[in-house]
Amino acid sequence: MDIEKVEHGGTLYAIVFRKEMNVQDGVKFLTPVEYPLQVGLIERKKGYAFRPHSHRDMHYNVNTTQEFLYVEKGSLKAKIYDANWSIIYETVLRAGDFFLAITGGHSFEVLENVRLLEVKQGPYPGDQYAKRFKE
């Protein structure tokens, strides 16, 4: 399965995208247009040129933090939690997989030395303001 949606009680908590996923030749956005993080997969053949462009200044009202991870190398176990800190899903992420945390909680256990790329909204106010930890 190329895309694993983690749902619980009618709520989407996370999406796991496996490295085997492809779009052939084109662009496939993997998140709904209303999400504060837009995740897309782009595959183009040699010789394709992206038109020169810039992005307009935009102001967004974002009231949540979504977190995107790309596993460059290694592996880790991901756990997804509901609002009561109950584990609702576990999976192993390997090199080439990517992961979008949408809501709820999450944790990771490194199984092999890992290198991750993380993207989330900024600016970052520090752990004491940005995170709630399970006690």
DRENLUMLUM-841426 format. One record per residue: x, y, z of N, C-alpha, C in turn; residue number from 1; residue in three letters. Coordinates in steps of 0.1 Angstrom, whole numbers. Layout:
! DRENLUMLUM-841426
npx; npy; npz; capx; capy; capz; cpx; cpy; cpz; pos; code
X; Y; Z; X; Y; Z; X; Y; Z; NUM; ala
...
END
This chain:
! DRENLUMLUM-841426
npx; npy; npz; capx; capy; capz; cpx; cpy; cpz; pos; code
9; -12; 0; 0; 0; 0; 9; 12; 0; 1; met
7; 21; -9; 15; 33; -11; 11; 44; -1; 2; asp
-1; 45; 3; -6; 56; 12; -14; 49; 23; 3; ile
-10; 52; 36; -17; 46; 48; -23; 58; 55; 4; glu
-37; 58; 56; -43; 69; 63; -46; 63; 77; 5; lys
-42; 71; 87; -44; 67; 101; -57; 74; 106; 6; val
-68; 67; 107; -81; 73; 111; -85; 66; 124; 7; glu
-92; 74; 132; -97; 69; 145; -109; 78; 149; 8; his
-120; 71; 151; -132; 79; 155; -137; 89; 145; 9; gly
-134; 87; 132; -138; 96; 122; -128; 108; 120; 10; gly
-117; 107; 127; -107; 118; 125; -94; 112; 119; 11; thr
-89; 120; 109; -76; 116; 103; -65; 122; 111; 12; leu
-56; 113; 117; -45; 116; 126; -32; 118; 118; 13; tyr
-30; 110; 108; -17; 110; 102; -18; 103; 88; 14; ala
-9; 105; 79; -8; 98; 67; 7; 94; 65; 15; ile
8; 81; 61; 21; 75; 58; 22; 73; 43; 16; val
32; 79; 37; 35; 77; 23; 47; 69; 21; 17; phe
45; 57; 14; 56; 48; 12; 64; 52; -1; 18; arg
77; 49; 0; 86; 53; -11; 82; 47; -25; 19; lys
74; 37; -25; 71; 30; -38; 60; 39; -45; 20; glu
54; 49; -39; 44; 57; -45; 50; 65; -57; 21; met
43; 65; -68; 48; 74; -79; 36; 80; -86; 22; asn
39; 90; -94; 29; 97; -101; 32; 97; -116; 23; val
41; 89; -120; 45; 87; -134; 52; 100; -139; 24; gln
45; 109; -146; 50; 122; -151; 40; 132; -148; 25; asp
42; 140; -137; 32; 150; -133; 34; 154; -119; 26; gly
23; 160; -114; 22; 165; -100; 10; 159; -93; 27; val
12; 154; -81; 1; 148; -74; 1; 154; -60; 28; lys
-8; 163; -56; -9; 168; -42; -16; 157; -34; 29; phe
-9; 155; -22; -13; 144; -14; -22; 148; -2; 30; leu
-23; 161; 0; -31; 167; 11; -43; 175; 5; 31; thr
-53; 176; 13; -64; 185; 8; -60; 199; 7; 32; pro
-66; 207; -1; -63; 221; -3; -64; 229; 9; 33; val
-72; 225; 19; -74; 233; 31; -64; 231; 42; 34; glu
-55; 221; 40; -45; 218; 50; -35; 229; 51; 35; tyr
-30; 232; 63; -19; 242; 64; -6; 238; 59; 36; pro
-3; 225; 57; 9; 221; 50; 4; 214; 37; 37; leu
9; 219; 26; 6; 212; 14; 17; 203; 10; 38; gln
14; 190; 8; 24; 180; 5; 21; 175; -9; 39; val
30; 176; -18; 28; 171; -32; 40; 163; -36; 40; gly
38; 154; -45; 48; 145; -51; 49; 149; -66; 41; leu
62; 152; -70; 64; 156; -84; 74; 147; -90; 42; ile
70; 142; -102; 79; 134; -110; 79; 139; -124; 43; glu
91; 143; -129; 92; 148; -143; 103; 141; -150; 44; arg
102; 140; -163; 112; 133; -171; 123; 143; -174; 45; lys
135; 138; -177; 147; 146; -181; 143; 155; -192; 46; lys
147; 168; -191; 144; 178; -201; 132; 187; -197; 47; gly
124; 182; -188; 113; 191; -184; 118; 203; -177; 48; tyr
112; 215; -180; 116; 227; -173; 104; 233; -166; 49; ala
106; 236; -153; 96; 243; -146; 96; 258; -150; 50; phe
85; 264; -152; 84; 278; -156; 89; 287; -145; 51; arg
97; 297; -148; 101; 306; -138; 88; 312; -131; 52; pro
89; 313; -118; 78; 318; -110; 82; 323; -96; 53; his
74; 331; -90; 76; 335; -76; 63; 333; -69; 54; ser
63; 333; -56; 51; 332; -48; 47; 345; -42; 55; his
34; 348; -43; 29; 361; -38; 29; 361; -23; 56; arg
30; 372; -17; 28; 374; -3; 14; 370; 1; 57; asp
13; 361; 11; 0; 356; 15; 0; 356; 30; 58; met
-12; 359; 36; -13; 358; 51; -23; 347; 53; 59; his
-19; 337; 62; -27; 326; 65; -30; 326; 80; 60; tyr
-42; 321; 83; -47; 319; 97; -45; 305; 100; 61; asn
-35; 301; 107; -32; 287; 110; -34; 285; 125; 62; val
-42; 275; 129; -44; 273; 143; -40; 259; 148; 63; asn
-32; 252; 140; -27; 239; 143; -13; 238; 137; 64; thr
-5; 228; 142; 8; 225; 136; 8; 211; 130; 65; thr
10; 210; 118; 12; 198; 111; 26; 196; 109; 66; gln
31; 183; 110; 45; 180; 109; 48; 170; 98; 67; glu
57; 173; 90; 61; 164; 79; 75; 159; 81; 68; phe
77; 146; 80; 90; 139; 81; 93; 131; 68; 69; leu
105; 133; 63; 110; 125; 52; 122; 117; 58; 70; tyr
121; 103; 57; 132; 95; 62; 142; 93; 50; 71; val
154; 100; 52; 164; 99; 42; 172; 86; 43; 72; glu
175; 82; 55; 182; 69; 57; 178; 64; 71; 73; lys
180; 50; 72; 177; 44; 85; 162; 40; 86; 74; gly
158; 37; 98; 144; 34; 101; 140; 37; 115; 75; ser
127; 39; 117; 122; 42; 130; 108; 38; 131; 76; leu
103; 34; 143; 90; 31; 146; 82; 43; 150; 77; lys
71; 45; 143; 62; 57; 146; 50; 52; 153; 78; ala
46; 59; 164; 34; 56; 171; 25; 68; 171; 79; lys
12; 66; 168; 2; 77; 167; -7; 75; 179; 80; ile
-10; 87; 186; -19; 87; 198; -31; 95; 195; 81; tyr
-42; 91; 202; -54; 99; 202; -53; 110; 213; 82; asp
-63; 117; 215; -63; 128; 225; -61; 123; 239; 83; ala
-64; 110; 242; -62; 105; 255; -49; 97; 257; 84; asn
-40; 99; 247; -27; 92; 247; -27; 77; 245; 85; trp
-38; 72; 240; -39; 58; 236; -33; 56; 223; 86; ser
-25; 46; 221; -19; 43; 208; -30; 38; 199; 87; ile
-31; 45; 187; -41; 40; 177; -35; 34; 165; 88; ile
-21; 36; 163; -15; 30; 151; 0; 30; 154; 89; tyr
7; 19; 149; 21; 18; 149; 26; 14; 135; 90; glu
37; 19; 130; 43; 14; 118; 58; 17; 118; 91; thr
65; 10; 109; 79; 13; 107; 81; 21; 95; 92; val
88; 32; 96; 92; 41; 85; 106; 38; 81; 93; leu
108; 36; 68; 121; 33; 63; 126; 43; 53; 94; arg
139; 43; 49; 144; 53; 40; 135; 54; 28; 95; ala
132; 66; 24; 123; 69; 13; 109; 72; 17; 96; gly
105; 67; 28; 91; 69; 33; 89; 84; 38; 97; asp
77; 89; 38; 74; 102; 44; 61; 101; 51; 98; phe
60; 110; 61; 49; 109; 71; 44; 123; 74; 99; phe
31; 125; 75; 25; 137; 78; 16; 135; 91; 100; leu
20; 142; 102; 12; 142; 114; 2; 153; 113; 101; ala
-11; 150; 114; -21; 160; 112; -27; 164; 125; 102; ile
-30; 155; 134; -36; 159; 147; -32; 148; 157; 103; thr
-36; 149; 170; -32; 139; 180; -18; 140; 183; 104; gly
-13; 129; 189; 1; 129; 193; 9; 119; 185; 105; gly
22; 119; 187; 31; 109; 180; 44; 108; 187; 106; his
50; 97; 185; 64; 94; 190; 71; 86; 181; 107; ser
85; 85; 182; 93; 78; 173; 104; 71; 181; 108; phe
107; 58; 177; 117; 50; 183; 127; 47; 172; 109; glu
139; 51; 173; 149; 49; 162; 153; 34; 162; 110; val
152; 27; 151; 155; 13; 150; 169; 11; 144; 111; leu
172; 20; 134; 185; 20; 128; 189; 35; 128; 112; glu
202; 38; 128; 207; 52; 127; 198; 58; 116; 113; asn
193; 70; 119; 183; 76; 111; 187; 91; 107; 114; val
184; 95; 95; 185; 109; 91; 172; 113; 86; 115; arg
166; 123; 92; 152; 128; 89; 152; 142; 84; 116; leu
143; 146; 75; 141; 159; 72; 127; 162; 78; 117; leu
126; 173; 86; 113; 177; 92; 109; 191; 87; 118; glu
96; 192; 84; 91; 205; 80; 78; 207; 88; 119; val
77; 219; 94; 64; 223; 101; 63; 238; 101; 120; lys
52; 244; 105; 50; 258; 105; 60; 265; 114; 121; gln
63; 277; 111; 72; 285; 120; 65; 299; 121; 122; gly
71; 307; 128; 83; 305; 136; 81; 296; 148; 123; pro
92; 290; 153; 91; 280; 164; 93; 287; 177; 124; tyr
83; 287; 186; 84; 294; 199; 91; 286; 210; 125; pro
96; 274; 207; 102; 266; 217; 93; 255; 222; 126; gly
99; 244; 228; 91; 233; 233; 80; 237; 243; 127; asp
84; 246; 252; 75; 249; 263; 62; 255; 258; 128; gln
62; 262; 246; 50; 268; 241; 44; 260; 230; 129; tyr
52; 252; 223; 47; 245; 211; 42; 231; 213; 130; ala
46; 225; 224; 43; 211; 226; 36; 208; 239; 131; lys
28; 197; 239; 22; 191; 251; 28; 177; 252; 132; arg
34; 173; 263; 40; 160; 264; 32; 151; 272; 133; phe
32; 138; 269; 25; 128; 277; 32; 127; 290; 134; lys
24; 127; 301; 30; 126; 314; 33; 112; 319; 135; glu
END
